[in-house]
């Protein structure tokens, strides 16, 4: 059996589907989940990892462990990893920020604590460290639908954002195939794209003109503070505006594991065009 936490999210939902299509026995875990949220044959399990003894299957072959933002910042890493220490393998969705922003409480230190707890668990492990997600562009969907406009800071700074479906495909491979024990994989897209270029890709996907407006850092920060803590906003803006060399580096790991190039942002935009129409 493979347990997938965060099973209704951008990565988890696709991962559950991929594993089910392979014929794997899957338990899909989320705080709120029903049979309507999972493919036929998959067991949905509503469980809260923040509880001292969450109701989870014992002795599974592997777990895909996704730590949500609230748990990441406030949870005890050792306690949260403890229910999975009798599993055959833990695949942790971590972050590139562990390596590139080690002093950041939100992007580096919190997930580093989970990596350390997993390494100390005695269970085989693999860490997936994606950079920015292509799906962060969903934040632009309301303004695109309402007024065919996108506003974002640092319009010409490029990052190799990764398609969440590629993260899911890598996770499926790592969960079911040997040879990934104690491996750390950086997951990126195939090339750098700027916010301005992503806006153009979305416009092409929906067949409509979209106006791109470059925000100042202060304007973007004010907007971010409506849905994220200040320290998360500041580090996010640092990455978007002054990325490190490694944050702009295209990793070979997706292609190495999947045997194909990672999806482009345009691929993601075309697949999700309906959200922007």
Buried (B, 14 or more C-beta within 10 A) or exposed (E): BBBBBBBBBBBBBBBBBBBBEEEBBBBBBBEEBEEEBBBEEBBBBEBEBBEEEBEBBEEBBBBBBBBBEEBBBEBEBBBBBBBBBEBBBBBBBBBBBBBBBEEBBBBBBBBBBBBBBBBEBEBBBBBBBBBBBBBBBEEBBEBBEEEBEBBBBBBEBBBBBBBBBBBBBBBBBBBBEEEBEEBBBBBBBBBBBBBBBBBBBBBBBBEEEBEBEBBEBEBBBEBBEEEBEEEBBBBBBBBBEEBEEEBBBBBBBBBEBBEEEBBBBBBBBBBBBEBBE
